[in-house]
């Protein structure tokens, strides 16, 4: 039951993009086309799940055990960087088309604050190993959800008659704000 | 106590780092992607300045496009003819002549000639100033904050004392970065055999254009009448426009211009050396 709660809470209610405003860079940068947005979301989900799976043992069996938990920021950042490097190599080998579509945004997952935020929240909330992995996966699903919906709206916007001063990034930010408001509505899900 | 903490920190971080490095080295071997060795050769032949003048994001993406045949070998503007020949040789193609393009600044209304209607105290970039509609009275003229000079990666531009950009034609490779940087589209890219230019972009009516800037085009039509080729120069939106397809390269049309905004053949003479020599040395 707790696992389901963690999943729903991370994917919808406390969506990283729309309630914590983490990972805004790819959210605005790769949401032009639905296909790319979905791929970006899947790549990020993959990285997030792996991050949770790798950072948890490192934190608990190395940093806590030897009493140096203050090193968590540095340790998490290098772990995430190495993971993204690995994912990049893997995607490049297995799917060159996806590699080209993601372009610069793939290495940018390294500096995606949502991934580091996930690792830090995991520590802060004191999840056990299984919960951490579920949390990482759910965060990725929430990210994919947000970026995919955004790309759908932006594709429709191509044909909309937008006033000149709102065109481009400003209308995107307004939509992001409205989506965030809508997501706040999910807060009613877990009452009682 | 503190020293043990430092040692533990160093060893644990070093250990994690070393483990990850080993893992990545292994993954690099395992997931190695074979690349066409010709790409490296092509990248070596390109200037490597990543100026983007060819229309691709950089020299490496261009090399990939060259190999797939999507880009012709004479597309590199920074390298010019020599690079085109080298690339064509590497690709086994015949080199086509590379036509050099140059940047031309189409505004001569500097601090002396053009009036300022306000004192601008915001961010000192052209784009920011242009968002406030600019501090110059002329809505089409050069704002003079030098974004084009900053965009130039080849040291081919400078701002002169009059607050106008100068292009050095011995250095300009025609990548077009300055033209893209200018928020008012004052800089145009032209093949080097073009000589006749209207150095004004003002679409304002003659009286107003003249009031705010002494070297503006007032659309009097004298150059149109004097042009040796019929239709070589036309008036469009209160501005004289040269039709380069008809190639009116003569000086006749420039002689009677009351504001001296249409001129011929002043560009190629401006080299970096000439420019530096033209600045009067400061006394003392």
Interface residues (C-beta under 8 A of the other chain):
Chain A: X58 X62 X63 X66 X67 X68 X71 X74 X75 X78 X79 X82 X85 X86 X89 X90 X92 X93 X96
Chain B: X5 X8 X9 X12 X13 X15 X16 X17 X20 X23 X24 X27 X28 X31 X32 X33
